[in-house]
């Protein structure tokens, strides 16, 4: 990670992991990220560079395709997503959509690949949790606030 990226994350992490920051990243920034990421080929988001990708999944109830900018962690060929909703007590809608429709697309830097999603459990979840917290340390704060076990979703290449 470059010195500039490291400085950005040191500044952004405490703000984003706070209750107001979490609210912004759930309720405001996705509406900025969608056009910003489209404009920059997926390279730049409100979370900086190399941290946010776009999940494409079919809605569980609506059947409508949804695109959601999300922080991600690479684990070899798999992608890890954290269903934190900024530390909210409720699961995010995209999590319910993944459970209902696990065949998804995920774009990084504007390049989409196809994946099958599943929830990490047991020792796999513990290992994944450590990995995602290395990418974004704010997940630990979200877990303290959530009052629920925050799911980690594993996207495996199809």
Backbone torsions as a table, in degrees:
resi	resn	phi	psi	omega
1	UNK	NA	134.2	-179.4
2	UNK	-68.8	160.9	178.5
3	UNK	-61.1	-38.6	179.2
4	UNK	-64.7	-44.3	179.0
5	UNK	-65.2	-39.7	179.3
6	UNK	-63.3	-43.6	177.7
7	UNK	-62.3	-44.2	178.7
8	UNK	-57.1	-47.8	-178.7
9	UNK	-66.5	-36.1	178.3
10	UNK	-65.1	-32.2	179.1
11	UNK	-80.9	-45.4	-173.7
12	UNK	-72.9	-37.9	-173.7
13	UNK	-56.2	-50.3	179.5
14	UNK	-62.8	-35.1	179.1
15	UNK	-70.3	-49.6	-177.1
16	UNK	-65.7	-31.0	-177.7
17	UNK	-86.8	-4.0	174.5
18	UNK	-74.8	164.2	178.8
19	UNK	-59.0	-49.0	178.2
20	UNK	-64.9	-38.2	178.8
21	UNK	-65.0	-42.3	176.5
22	UNK	-59.4	-41.8	178.9
23	UNK	-60.8	-44.3	179.7
24	UNK	-61.8	-43.0	-177.9
25	UNK	-70.2	-20.0	177.5
26	UNK	-92.2	-40.9	-168.8
27	UNK	-105.7	-17.7	-176.0
28	UNK	-120.5	-53.1	-171.5
29	UNK	-62.3	-31.8	176.4
30	UNK	-58.7	-31.8	179.7
31	UNK	-74.4	-21.9	173.9
32	UNK	-85.4	-41.9	-175.4
33	UNK	-64.7	-39.4	-177.6
34	UNK	-55.1	-55.1	179.5
35	UNK	-71.6	-34.8	179.9
36	UNK	-63.0	-44.2	180.0
37	UNK	-69.5	-35.3	176.6
38	UNK	-64.3	-43.6	-179.3
39	UNK	-64.3	-35.8	-175.3
40	UNK	-102.1	14.5	-179.7
41	UNK	66.3	28.1	177.8
42	UNK	81.0	5.7	-174.7
43	UNK	-85.4	-27.0	-175.7
44	UNK	-126.8	136.9	177.2
45	UNK	-141.3	178.2	176.5
46	UNK	-65.3	-18.2	176.5
47	UNK	-87.3	2.0	-179.0
48	UNK	98.8	-153.7	-178.9
49	UNK	-105.0	140.0	171.3
50	UNK	74.4	16.4	-179.4
51	UNK	-121.1	-25.6	-173.7
52	UNK	-117.5	132.0	173.3
53	UNK	-122.6	-177.5	-178.6
54	UNK	-121.1	122.6	176.2
55	UNK	-88.8	130.4	174.1
56	UNK	-115.4	116.5	-176.1
57	UNK	-143.9	153.2	177.2
58	UNK	-84.8	134.6	179.8
59	UNK	-61.4	138.7	-177.0
60	UNK	-63.3	-42.5	-178.3
61	UNK	-99.5	-37.8	-173.5
62	UNK	-81.5	-29.9	-173.6
63	UNK	75.7	5.6	-179.2
64	UNK	-90.3	139.1	177.2
65	UNK	-67.1	133.3	179.9
66	UNK	-119.2	142.5	175.0
67	UNK	-122.8	123.8	-175.0
68	UNK	-129.0	121.7	173.2
69	UNK	-70.8	130.0	-177.7
70	UNK	-141.6	144.4	169.6
71	UNK	-65.6	143.6	-178.7
72	UNK	-139.4	162.3	173.9
73	UNK	-131.3	133.0	174.6
74	UNK	-84.2	140.0	173.0
75	UNK	-135.0	84.4	-171.7
76	UNK	65.9	-125.1	179.6
77	UNK	-85.4	-10.5	-179.1
78	UNK	-91.7	160.0	177.2
79	UNK	-117.4	136.5	177.3
80	UNK	-109.6	131.0	177.4
81	UNK	-123.3	140.8	-178.0
82	UNK	-108.8	122.1	-177.3
83	UNK	-88.0	62.2	-173.1
84	UNK	-88.9	-31.0	-174.0
85	UNK	50.6	41.4	177.1
86	UNK	66.5	23.3	-179.7
87	UNK	87.4	13.9	179.2
88	UNK	-69.9	159.7	177.7
89	UNK	-75.0	-17.1	-179.6
90	UNK	-100.8	150.6	172.8
91	UNK	-72.7	150.6	175.7
92	UNK	-71.6	155.1	179.8
93	UNK	-59.9	-37.6	-178.4
94	UNK	-61.5	-31.0	178.2
95	UNK	-64.9	-47.1	178.2
96	UNK	-63.4	-36.6	177.2
97	UNK	-64.0	-40.7	178.8
98	UNK	-64.6	-39.8	179.0
99	UNK	-63.1	-38.8	-178.5
100	UNK	-79.1	-33.4	-174.7
101	UNK	-136.7	81.3	-173.2
102	UNK	-74.9	-9.2	177.4
103	UNK	-84.8	110.8	-170.2
104	UNK	-133.9	169.8	168.6
105	UNK	-115.3	147.5	174.8
106	UNK	-138.4	127.5	-177.1
107	UNK	-106.2	133.1	172.6
108	UNK	-126.4	127.5	-177.5
109	UNK	52.5	36.5	176.1
110	UNK	82.2	-3.0	179.7
111	UNK	-103.7	117.0	-178.3
112	UNK	-94.3	139.0	172.6
113	UNK	-125.2	158.2	-179.3
114	UNK	-97.7	140.6	-176.1
115	UNK	-139.1	162.9	168.2
116	UNK	-115.2	128.2	-175.3
117	UNK	-98.3	146.3	171.9
118	UNK	-153.4	160.3	-179.6
119	UNK	-88.6	133.8	176.1
120	UNK	-74.0	140.9	-179.8
121	UNK	-136.3	157.7	174.2
122	UNK	59.4	-135.8	-177.5
123	UNK	-61.7	-34.1	178.5
124	UNK	-62.9	-41.5	179.1
125	UNK	-65.4	-41.7	179.5
126	UNK	-59.4	-44.6	178.4
127	UNK	-64.7	-45.6	179.6
128	UNK	-62.0	-39.6	179.5
129	UNK	-60.8	-42.3	177.0
130	UNK	-61.7	-43.2	-179.5
131	UNK	-63.5	-47.1	-177.0
132	UNK	-66.8	-30.9	177.8
133	UNK	-73.2	-21.1	171.9
134	UNK	-72.1	-34.2	178.6
135	UNK	-72.8	-44.4	-178.4
136	UNK	-144.3	104.2	-175.4
137	UNK	-65.9	-15.8	-179.7
138	UNK	-65.9	-18.6	179.0
139	UNK	-60.1	-33.2	178.8
140	UNK	-62.8	-40.5	176.4
141	UNK	-65.1	-40.5	178.9
142	UNK	-60.8	-41.7	-178.7
143	UNK	-62.0	-40.0	179.3
144	UNK	-61.8	-38.0	-177.1
145	UNK	-81.6	-27.7	-166.2
146	UNK	-67.3	-35.0	-176.5
147	UNK	69.8	19.3	178.8
148	UNK	-151.9	158.2	174.2
149	UNK	-75.8	119.3	-178.7
150	UNK	-76.1	122.9	-179.9
151	UNK	-70.5	146.1	170.3
152	UNK	-113.5	122.9	-179.5
153	UNK	-98.6	137.6	179.6
154	UNK	-106.3	122.9	174.9
155	UNK	-103.7	113.4	-179.8
156	UNK	-101.3	135.3	-179.6
157	UNK	-57.7	141.8	174.9
158	UNK	-89.7	NA	NA
